[in-house]
Every structure is written in structure tokens, then in C-alpha cells.
Amino acid sequence: MTTSADLLAQRLAKAGRGAGPNLVSAQVVDVTEDGKVNLNLQGTLVTDVPCTDAYRGRRAGDWVKVRLGAHPLVEYRVGADPGQTDEESVRSVAEAAQVVRSVTWGTTAPSGTGWQQASALPYLRKSAAGQVELYFPVSTVLEPSPDAPPAQAPKAVTISPTDAGTWRNGRPDDYASHPMQGDWTGGGARRGAWFYGTQIQDACTGKTVADMRVTFTRRRGSGYNGSRALHVYLHGYTSAPSGQLVLGDGPEDVMALSVGATRTASLPASWAVQLAAGTARGLAIYSTGPRDYMAVSGGRLAISFSA
């Protein structure tokens, strides 16, 4: 926690003594990789604040109640009960997954009309979607078969980088342990990158991409603690170059991160097209000067398909 945050917490704690539970409102700036939160507490950034189990579904922008003291603690979120939203979401999934035909069995012929008796053993196969299909031969077709269900979209895939690095002054920067952007000391602007080989194109071949979402985590110990933009570019490398890393399309400020924060955001649709086709191969970050200087890890891509 920053010194200014310590002083603020101490001042608020002192002011609230003797006035009941010492709870104040704050807004979540970011959620960190380990589930803690960075807070805007009365205009001061307070980082790495732990939360009780009562605070579920943590995300940036939430208003929360914070118990002050030597070690601030987020007690709960202020607003509607998230259980209602969770219940509606679970119900919608359950309704979509309901079995639309009943299956019964017994020792005698079924009652009612419309039944057909198979004239031979049934056939079965596994569909492209991994489901089992049944075919029953009959001597006389009394009623046409039901329509085939609509084709399901291919399963989503998650792709992790095979390598990552940082370049400075036209060559790899051996002093950076994670991809970085910006220039803190005036020694040259850094540009970081993540490499995926041909994994992205291989996963997308023959499919229609619906969305590509990338997850990044801002490392601690570099730059200003406050929320800063991540300037993202495309690049055309399947592996790390030995010379300068040449940037492709960009920048796109797909997210802003405070220190320790983890976020996921969609890439522009035009970028998804390039990555799926192999005309672009990976992602990079770059900026100049100290304002948006930061080190970043992650780079995991989640790709969903519509067909």
C-alpha cells in the first residue's frame, strides 16, 4: 500500500472511532491476479486490499464497503444482490439444456399412437460436434423424422503464448523479465511482445471467429501505481526476432491497468480476422515516455466461434 494510502486510512480510522462500525464507501479500480482489489478511496489509490468471501463476482467499477484500520478490508459490495443475477443466468442455461424428447422403457409395447417399430438393430455414430446420433431402420415410414437440430458452433479454445520478451533500441532487452512498454529513465522506449507460433491460425482454420479475448496482468514494481493505458499492437512473428521487433497495426488501447491488476478485453474484429488468417501472428505493446511505463504478463487468448 502506498504511503499516502496509509495516511488516509489512519486519518479515516481516527475520525470514525466511537461512531460504530468503521465502514466507508470506495470504488474498485481493478481486481488483481490473486483476487484482491485496488480501490479509489476518497481520491487516493489503495492497492492490494483483501476482500471477505461475501464479496463475490469482483470487478472494476463496483462500489464496496471497506472496513478501515491498519489493514483495510472490503466487507461487501453495495448494490443489488448478485445472487439474483446468478440465479437468472443459471436458469437460462438450464432451460437451454433441457431434454426436448422423453425416453422411457418397459416390458410391453408402448401405449398411444404414432409409434414405429424398428425392423433391424439401430445404427449410431459420433457427430462432428462429439454427440451421438442414432438411426433406426423401419419397414414402413408412418411419420417423417424430426428436423435435425441446428449445427452447433465449434468449441471455444484458449491459447497461451509460446514465448514473450522486450525490445529496446533495436534489439532484445535482456534486463526486462516481462514484456514492457514506455521509457522510465530516458534510455529508450521499450516494446514488448507475445508469440504464439502458428497456434492461432491452426485453431481458426475452417471456422468463423466470433470473438478473441486477451487477458493481461500488470506487474508490480514498474511505473506509476495508478491506472494507465495498455497500448496494444499486432506483429507478424511466430517467434522472437534477434533484431528489432517491427510493429503492425495499432495502437489500440484495449484496457487500462493499475498496479497488480488483471483484465480481459476483446480485440478489434479486424485484428481477429488477421490473426485467424495468419497475416498477423501475435500481440505487442509500445509507448514512449514514463506516463504509461509498465511491465505486463499474461497474453492468454480465448477464441470463440460462430461456425
KASUL-V885404 format. One record per residue. N is the residue number from 0. RES is the residue in one small letter. SS is DSSP state (helix for helix, strand for strand, loop for the rest). PSI is psi in whole degrees, 0 to 359 (none if undefined). D_FIRST is the distance of its C-alpha to the first C-alpha in Angstrom with 2 decimals. Layout:
# KASUL-V885404
n->(N N)
res->(RES RES)
ss->(SS SS)
psi->(PSI PSI)
d_first->(D_FIRST D_FIRST)
This chain:
# KASUL-V885404
n->(0 1 2 3 4 5 6 7 8 9 10 11 12 13 14 15 16 17 18 19 20 21 22 23 24 25 26 27 28 29 30 31 32 33 34 35 36 37 38 39 40 41 42 43 44 45 46 47 48 49 50 51 52 53 54 55 56 57 58 59 60 61 62 63 64 65 66 67 68 69 70 71 72 73 74 75 76 77 78 79 80 81 82 83 84 85 86 87 88 89 90 91 92 93 94 95 96 97 98 99 100 101 102 103 104 105 106 107 108 109 110 111 112 113 114 115 116 117 118 119 120 121 122 123 124 125 126 127 128 129 130 131 132 133 134 135 136 137 138 139 140 141 142 143 144 145 146 147 148 149 150 151 152 153 154 155 156 157 158 159 160 161 162 163 164 165 166 167 168 169 170 171 172 173 174 175 176 177 178 179 180 181 182 183 184 185 186 187 188 189 190 191 192 193 194 195 196 197 198 199 200 201 202 203 204 205 206 207 208 209 210 211 212 213 214 215 216 217 218 219 220 221 222 223 224 225 226 227 228 229 230 231 232 233 234 235 236 237 238 239 240 241 242 243 244 245 246 247 248 249 250 251 252 253 254 255 256 257 258 259 260 261 262 263 264 265 266 267 268 269 270 271 272 273 274 275 276 277 278 279 280 281 282 283 284 285 286 287 288 289 290 291 292 293 294 295 296 297 298 299 300 301 302 303 304 305 306)
res->(m t t s a d l l a q r l a k a g r g a g p n l v s a q v v d v t e d g k v n l n l q g t l v t d v p c t d a y r g r r a g d w v k v r l g a h p l v e y r v g a d p g q t d e e s v r s v a e a a q v v r s v t w g t t a p s g t g w q q a s a l p y l r k s a a g q v e l y f p v s t v l e p s p d a p p a q a p k a v t i s p t d a g t w r n g r p d d y a s h p m q g d w t g g g a r r g a w f y g t q i q d a c t g k t v a d m r v t f t r r r g s g y n g s r a l h v y l h g y t s a p s g q l v l g d g p e d v m a l s v g a t r t a s l p a s w a v q l a a g t a r g l a i y s t g p r d y m a v s g g r l a i s f s a)
ss->(loop loop helix helix helix helix helix helix helix helix helix helix helix helix helix helix loop loop loop loop loop loop strand strand strand strand strand strand strand strand strand strand loop loop loop loop strand strand strand strand strand loop loop strand strand strand strand strand strand strand strand loop loop loop loop loop loop loop loop loop loop loop strand strand strand strand strand loop loop loop loop loop strand strand strand strand strand loop loop loop loop helix helix helix helix helix helix helix helix helix helix helix helix helix helix helix loop loop loop loop loop loop loop loop loop loop loop loop loop loop loop loop loop loop loop loop loop strand loop loop loop loop strand strand strand strand loop loop loop loop loop strand strand strand strand loop loop strand loop loop loop loop loop loop loop loop loop loop loop loop loop loop loop loop loop loop strand strand strand loop loop loop strand strand strand strand strand strand loop loop strand strand loop loop loop loop loop loop strand strand strand strand loop loop loop loop loop loop loop strand strand strand strand strand strand loop loop loop helix helix helix helix helix helix loop loop loop loop strand strand strand strand strand strand strand strand strand strand loop loop loop loop loop loop loop loop loop strand strand strand strand strand strand strand strand loop loop loop loop loop loop loop loop loop loop loop loop loop loop strand strand strand strand strand strand strand strand loop loop loop strand strand strand strand strand strand loop loop helix helix helix helix helix helix helix helix helix loop loop loop loop strand strand strand strand strand loop loop loop loop loop loop loop strand strand strand strand strand strand strand strand strand strand strand strand loop loop)
psi->(143 159 318 325 320 313 319 314 319 319 316 322 319 320 332 358 135 3 28 194 128 75 136 158 146 160 137 125 315 160 132 170 329 14 0 177 150 132 146 100 98 46 357 135 120 120 155 49 125 162 151 164 343 339 95 163 45 135 158 141 344 144 132 163 131 129 119 170 195 328 96 150 130 121 312 167 145 126 198 154 117 343 328 316 317 318 317 320 315 319 318 322 319 320 321 335 6 145 128 352 138 153 120 164 163 185 354 173 151 152 163 179 165 357 144 141 129 137 354 174 145 161 152 154 165 129 172 335 2 11 158 129 138 141 124 115 137 155 323 131 107 332 137 153 151 157 144 142 153 147 137 147 149 152 146 152 154 130 130 149 148 341 164 160 182 144 144 133 39 10 164 141 102 349 353 123 349 160 139 159 152 183 107 327 355 10 2 139 137 150 128 163 154 139 142 9 228 17 318 310 318 318 334 350 128 8 162 119 129 323 144 124 134 144 127 152 129 125 153 157 16 126 191 146 333 169 126 148 141 117 105 141 165 160 169 25 138 341 169 131 156 339 212 143 113 130 148 219 146 182 154 123 79 342 164 144 134 170 133 356 150 131 157 137 153 141 155 145 322 328 320 321 315 316 320 325 346 5 342 151 338 190 147 164 147 139 169 156 178 344 310 25 129 159 143 140 180 236 10 133 128 120 126 155 149 339 none)
d_first->(0.00 3.79 6.65 8.37 6.34 6.83 10.30 11.00 10.39 12.52 15.06 15.52 15.83 18.38 20.23 20.66 22.07 25.60 25.54 25.27 22.46 19.27 18.59 17.50 17.88 15.38 16.12 14.86 14.28 14.37 14.75 13.44 16.06 15.37 15.63 12.15 11.42 9.51 10.63 12.37 12.16 14.99 14.47 10.76 8.66 5.96 5.35 6.91 8.33 11.56 14.91 18.25 21.31 22.69 20.54 22.65 23.09 19.53 19.63 18.34 19.80 19.88 19.57 18.10 18.01 14.82 15.33 13.25 12.82 10.84 9.49 10.05 12.57 14.49 18.10 20.26 21.16 23.24 26.53 29.44 29.69 28.73 31.40 34.07 32.92 32.68 36.16 37.66 36.27 37.62 40.93 41.43 40.92 43.28 45.90 45.82 46.33 49.22 52.42 55.02 58.10 59.04 60.18 62.80 65.44 68.49 71.88 73.97 74.03 71.57 72.82 72.75 73.69 72.36 71.77 72.78 73.65 72.54 75.56 73.76 70.61 67.50 65.65 61.92 59.45 55.75 54.67 52.44 49.62 50.17 52.03 55.44 58.37 61.66 65.13 68.10 71.60 74.07 77.84 77.79 74.88 75.17 71.94 69.70 66.42 63.28 61.36 58.95 55.30 53.37 51.90 48.30 45.76 44.72 41.72 38.33 37.04 33.69 33.68 31.18 31.27 33.51 31.71 29.09 28.51 27.85 30.54 30.60 33.67 35.97 35.15 32.69 29.54 29.33 26.05 24.10 23.41 22.71 24.18 22.70 23.52 23.60 24.03 21.31 23.72 27.07 28.48 29.36 27.91 26.88 28.13 27.15 29.34 29.97 33.50 35.39 38.92 41.34 39.50 38.80 42.40 43.81 41.92 43.08 46.70 49.14 46.51 45.26 41.50 40.04 36.37 34.05 30.36 27.78 24.35 21.66 18.13 15.89 14.81 11.56 12.09 14.52 14.81 12.87 9.89 12.06 14.92 17.71 21.20 22.43 25.98 28.13 31.69 34.47 36.13 39.40 38.73 39.20 37.66 35.81 38.06 38.76 38.81 37.02 35.38 37.28 35.53 37.36 36.88 33.74 31.25 30.17 26.68 26.56 22.87 19.65 16.37 12.71 10.69 11.52 13.96 17.52 20.40 24.18 26.65 30.40 31.98 34.72 38.05 39.78 37.33 37.98 41.69 41.31 39.23 41.67 44.63 43.32 43.58 39.82 38.21 34.42 31.28 29.65 26.90 27.42 26.40 26.94 24.84 21.11 20.19 20.00 19.39 17.78 18.67 19.75 21.21 23.37 26.45 28.10 30.89 32.26 35.78 37.88 41.58 44.07 47.15)
